[in-house]
Amino acid sequence: MMLALSAPSLGFAQGFRVTGRVVLGTETDSIPLANHMAVLHVVGLQGGRPVDSMLTDSNGEYRLLSPTRDTTAGYLVSVEHDGVGYFSEPFVERDQAAASASTIVAYDTSHTRPDITVLERHIIIRSATEDGTRRVLELIGLGNDGFQTRIANDSTRPVWQGAIPSEALQFEVGQSDISPQTIFRSGDSVAVMAPLSPGAKQILISYLLPESVGTLTIPVDQPVLDMNIMLEDTSATIAEGPFRLIGIEELERVSLFRYGATGVQPGTPITVQFASPPFAITELWWIIVPIVALTLGGVLYWWLRNQPRTASLAVVHTATGSEQLARQIAQMDLEFEANQATMSGAERGAYRRKRAELKARLTEMLAMREEPG
């Protein structure tokens, strides 16, 4: 639906004229659409506005005039039929009149047919960020192979919807062939409320995967003619699915491993396996701390059991103080292990000096216990 255009009409040196034709697309032929309002719009950096309009004649033709010419702006023509708007491709004003005018094709509408098919589904999975989350982008191509524009039956039933991973967070809509305001998340699906006219339309969505996702299951609830999964993380693998490695693609200076499959059927199991993050012993603090405490308590119990019964109260006090110092040293060691990667040199030095001081005090306390008489 391309509108080729024109230029100044005779007698209007400062403006230009646009001519074209509107027809109704059917399975057998194209029928001129008479008495339909054609509107010329100018679209610039400050937005768009209509500049002229008229009803199409018996042949579906219109002649519109822009009283001024803006070389920094674009122009397009719109026509509404059966509640759905149709637009020409954007064009710029010309200094020469067009030799011929192209045609805008409108269609009747239906909320039951034709079926909307998934022509393509391209999934890009980025590497994990510092917080462990991964950004996923999906480019979905939808096709209407009929001669009617598919519309929603009501506000609760979208024109089309397709499954996305249940773990998806922060769902967003990118630049698409239809208005982003008509694309939204519905449960574990992406839904489209916009009318889908015959031909192909692309939508772009993105979402985050939380750090907890080690294995991603990609749901397929309807046939996909052409499907690609592109992985930035070189340690990630497609653990299950009918995919083969096609090659490496560059996107915004990022290398992506591209895996492709055709004719993917509903219910096909597809999983992507991500490598586990490096193990850190600090993750087991909840086990280590009780073990250290129990060990120190056991040592202290054995030490006290092996002292003579005539041991003085001062010895008991010393043993109690040594237990507290031992626990304090153990706690300092755990905190140092957990935070040393982000500590400055001064902080590391302060830790070592403090630990040496406590260790010396612990040694002195243990030396104070009385020898058996």
C-alpha positions in Angstrom: 0.0 0.0 0.0 2.4 2.6 -1.2 1.3 6.1 -2.1 3.6 7.7 -4.7 3.4 11.4 -4.7 3.2 14.6 -6.1 4.0 18.1 -6.1 2.7 21.6 -6.7 -0.5 21.9 -8.6 -0.9 24.7 -11.1 -1.9 27.9 -9.3 -0.5 26.8 -6.0 3.1 27.7 -6.0 3.6 27.4 -2.3 1.7 24.1 -1.9 1.5 20.8 -3.6 -1.3 18.4 -4.6 -1.7 14.7 -3.7 -3.8 12.3 -5.7 -4.7 8.7 -5.1 -7.3 6.0 -5.1 -8.9 3.8 -2.4 -10.2 0.2 -3.2 -11.7 -2.6 -1.2 -9.7 -5.8 -1.4 -11.6 -9.0 -1.9 -10.7 -12.6 -2.9 -11.7 -12.0 -6.5 -11.2 -8.4 -7.3 -10.7 -4.8 -6.0 -13.7 -2.6 -5.7 -13.5 1.2 -5.7 -14.5 2.7 -2.4 -16.7 5.7 -2.9 -17.7 8.3 -0.3 -14.9 7.5 2.1 -13.0 10.3 3.8 -9.4 10.6 2.7 -7.2 12.7 5.0 -3.8 14.2 4.3 -1.5 14.4 7.3 1.8 16.2 7.8 4.1 14.6 10.4 7.1 16.6 11.7 9.3 16.7 14.8 6.5 18.4 16.7 3.9 15.7 15.9 1.3 15.3 13.2 -1.8 17.1 12.1 -4.4 16.9 9.2 -4.0 19.5 6.5 -6.8 18.6 4.0 -9.5 16.0 3.5 -12.2 15.0 1.0 -14.6 12.2 0.1 -13.5 9.7 -2.5 -15.5 9.9 -5.8 -17.3 7.0 -7.5 -14.0 5.6 -8.7 -12.5 5.8 -5.2 -10.2 8.7 -6.2 -9.2 11.7 -4.1 -7.3 15.0 -4.7 -5.8 16.6 -1.7 -3.9 19.8 -1.3 -1.3 20.9 1.2 -1.3 24.7 1.2 2.3 24.8 2.3 5.3 22.6 1.6 7.5 21.5 4.5 10.7 19.9 3.3 11.6 18.8 6.9 8.3 16.9 7.4 6.7 13.7 6.0 3.2 13.2 4.7 0.7 10.4 4.6 -2.9 9.8 3.7 -5.4 7.9 5.9 -8.8 6.3 5.1 -11.1 4.6 7.5 -13.3 1.6 6.5 -15.5 -0.6 8.7 -14.0 1.1 11.8 -10.3 0.4 10.9 -7.9 3.0 9.7 -5.6 2.4 6.7 -2.5 4.5 5.9 -0.3 5.2 3.0 3.4 4.8 3.3 5.0 8.1 4.4 6.3 10.3 1.6 7.9 13.7 1.1 6.7 16.5 -1.1 8.2 16.5 -4.6 9.1 19.3 -6.9 7.7 17.3 -9.9 4.2 16.1 -10.2 3.7 12.3 -9.9 3.2 10.5 -13.2 0.6 8.2 -11.5 -1.0 7.8 -8.1 -0.8 4.5 -6.2 -3.7 2.8 -4.3 -4.7 2.3 -0.7 -6.3 -1.1 -0.1 -8.9 -1.4 2.7 -10.7 -4.6 3.8 -13.9 -5.7 5.4 -13.5 -6.9 9.0 -14.2 -10.2 11.0 -13.6 -11.2 14.6 -13.6 -15.0 13.7 -11.4 -15.3 10.6 -8.9 -15.5 9.0 -6.5 -17.3 11.4 -3.5 -15.4 12.5 -0.3 -17.4 12.0 3.2 -17.0 13.6 5.5 -16.6 10.6 8.7 -16.1 12.7 9.8 -15.9 16.2 13.3 -14.7 17.0 14.5 -14.8 20.6 17.7 -13.1 21.8 19.0 -14.0 25.3 21.7 -11.7 26.7 24.4 -12.6 29.2 23.7 -12.3 32.9 24.3 -8.9 34.4 26.0 -8.2 37.8 22.7 -8.9 39.6 22.3 -12.2 37.7 19.3 -11.2 35.6 19.2 -11.7 31.8 17.4 -9.5 29.3 15.4 -11.4 26.6 14.1 -9.8 23.4 11.5 -11.5 21.2 10.7 -10.4 17.6 7.4 -12.0 16.6 6.1 -11.9 13.0 2.4 -12.4 12.6 0.6 -13.2 9.3 -2.9 -12.7 8.0 -3.2 -14.6 4.7 -6.9 -13.8 4.1 -8.9 -10.9 2.6 -10.4 -9.6 5.8 -9.0 -7.6 8.7 -9.1 -9.6 11.9 -10.5 -7.6 14.8 -11.3 -8.3 18.5 -14.7 -9.6 19.4 -14.6 -7.6 22.7 -12.1 -6.0 25.1 -11.5 -9.4 26.8 -10.6 -11.4 23.7 -7.4 -10.3 21.9 -7.0 -10.6 18.2 -3.9 -12.8 18.9 -1.9 -14.1 21.8 1.1 -16.3 22.3 2.8 -17.9 25.3 6.0 -16.5 26.9 8.1 -17.9 29.8 6.2 -17.8 33.1 9.4 -16.5 34.8 9.4 -13.3 32.7 9.6 -10.0 34.7 9.4 -6.3 33.7 7.5 -7.0 30.4 8.0 -4.1 27.9 6.9 -3.4 24.3 9.4 -2.1 21.7 9.0 -0.5 18.3 6.4 -2.5 16.4 4.4 -2.4 13.2 1.3 -1.8 15.3 0.7 0.6 18.2 2.5 -0.5 21.4 -0.5 0.6 23.4 -2.4 -2.4 21.9 0.2 -5.0 22.9 0.3 -6.1 26.6 1.0 -9.1 28.8 -1.9 -11.3 29.8 -0.8 -13.9 32.3 1.9 -16.0 30.7 1.2 -14.7 27.2 1.7 -11.6 25.0 -1.6 -10.3 23.7 -2.5 -8.1 20.7 -5.8 -6.1 20.6 -5.0 -4.1 17.4 -6.8 -5.0 14.1 -4.5 -7.1 11.9 -5.0 -6.5 8.2 -3.9 -8.9 5.5 -0.2 -9.2 5.3 2.6 -9.5 7.8 3.1 -7.5 11.0 6.0 -7.6 13.5 5.9 -6.9 17.2 8.9 -6.5 19.6 8.8 -7.4 23.3 11.4 -7.7 26.0 11.5 -9.0 29.6 13.9 -10.1 32.3 14.7 -13.5 33.6 15.6 -13.7 37.3 18.9 -15.0 38.6 17.1 -18.1 39.9 16.4 -19.4 36.3 19.1 -22.0 35.6 17.1 -23.8 32.9 14.7 -21.8 30.7 11.7 -23.5 29.2 10.5 -21.7 26.1 6.8 -22.4 25.5 5.4 -23.1 22.1 1.6 -23.0 22.0 1.1 -22.7 18.2 3.0 -23.5 15.0 6.0 -21.3 14.2 7.2 -21.4 10.6 10.7 -20.0 11.3 12.2 -19.9 14.8 15.6 -18.7 15.9 17.3 -18.5 19.4 20.4 -16.3 19.7 22.6 -16.6 22.8 25.2 -14.1 23.9 26.4 -16.3 26.8 29.0 -18.7 25.3 28.5 -21.1 28.2 24.7 -21.4 27.6 23.4 -24.3 25.5 20.1 -25.4 24.0 19.6 -28.6 26.0 16.4 -29.7 24.2 14.7 -28.7 21.0 15.0 -29.2 17.2 17.6 -26.5 16.7 20.9 -26.5 14.9 23.7 -24.0 15.1 23.6 -21.7 12.1 26.5 -19.4 12.9 27.5 -16.3 14.7 25.7 -13.0 14.2 26.7 -9.5 15.2 24.1 -7.2 16.8 25.2 -3.8 18.1 28.8 -5.1 18.3 27.8 -8.1 20.3 28.4 -11.6 19.0 25.4 -14.0 19.2 25.3 -17.7 18.6 22.3 -18.3 16.4 20.4 -21.6 16.5 17.5 -22.1 14.0 14.6 -24.4 13.3 11.6 -24.5 10.9 8.1 -25.8 11.3 8.2 -25.9 15.1 5.0 -27.5 16.3 2.9 -26.7 19.5 4.2 -28.5 22.5 7.7 -29.0 21.2 10.0 -29.1 24.3 12.6 -26.3 24.1 15.0 -25.6 27.0 18.0 -23.4 27.3 20.6 -24.4 30.0 22.6 -21.6 31.7 25.9 -22.4 33.4 25.8 -22.1 37.2 27.6 -19.1 38.8 31.0 -19.8 40.5 30.6 -21.3 43.9 31.4 -19.0 46.9 32.0 -20.5 50.3 30.3 -17.5 51.9 27.0 -18.9 50.5 27.2 -21.6 53.2 27.5 -19.1 56.1 24.3 -20.5 57.7 26.1 -23.9 58.0 29.6 -22.7 58.8 28.7 -20.4 61.7 26.9 -23.2 63.8 29.7 -25.7 63.0 32.4 -23.3 64.2 30.4 -22.5 67.4 29.8 -26.2 68.1 33.5 -27.0 67.5 34.7 -24.2 69.8 32.2 -25.3 72.4 33.4 -28.9 72.2 37.0 -27.9 72.6 36.1 -25.8 75.6 34.1 -28.6 77.2 37.0 -31.1 76.7 39.4 -28.5 78.2 37.3 -27.9 81.3 36.7 -31.7 81.8 40.4 -32.3 81.8 41.2 -29.6 84.4 41.8 -30.6 88.1 38.8 -30.4 90.4 40.7 -27.8 92.5 40.7 -25.3 89.6 40.0 -21.8 90.8 37.1 -19.6 89.9 39.6 -17.4 88.1 40.4 -20.3 85.7 36.7 -20.7 84.9 36.4 -17.0 84.2 39.5 -17.1 81.9 38.0 -20.1 80.0 34.7 -18.2 79.5 36.6 -15.1 78.2 38.7 -17.3 75.9 35.5 -18.8 74.4 34.2 -15.3 73.6 37.5 -14.3 72.0 37.6 -17.4 69.9 34.0 -16.8 68.7 34.9 -13.2 67.9 37.9 -14.2 65.9 35.8 -16.8 64.0 33.1 -14.2 63.2 35.8 -11.7 62.0 37.2 -14.4 59.7 33.8 -15.1 58.1 33.1 -11.4 57.5 36.5 -10.9 56.0 36.0 -13.9 53.6 32.6 -12.5 52.5 33.8 -9.0 51.9 37.5 -9.1 51.0 36.8 -8.7 47.3 35.4 -5.2 47.9 37.7 -4.2 50.8 40.4 -1.5 50.5 44.0 -2.1 51.5 43.4 0.0 54.7 40.5 -2.2 55.7 42.4 -5.4 55.1 45.3 -4.0 57.3 42.9 -3.1 60.1 41.4 -6.6 60.0 44.8 -8.2 60.3 45.9 -6.0 63.2 42.7 -6.5 65.1 42.9 -10.3 64.6 46.5 -10.4 65.8 45.6 -8.4 68.9 42.7 -10.7 69.7 44.8 -13.8 69.0 47.5 -12.6 71.5 44.9 -12.0 74.2 43.5 -15.5 73.6 46.9 -17.0 74.0 47.5 -15.1 77.2 44.2 -16.3 78.7 44.9 -19.9 77.8 48.3 -19.6 79.5 46.8 -18.4 82.7 45.2 -21.6 83.6 46.7 -23.1 86.7 48.9 -26.2 86.5 47.7 -29.2 88.6 49.0 -29.0 92.2 
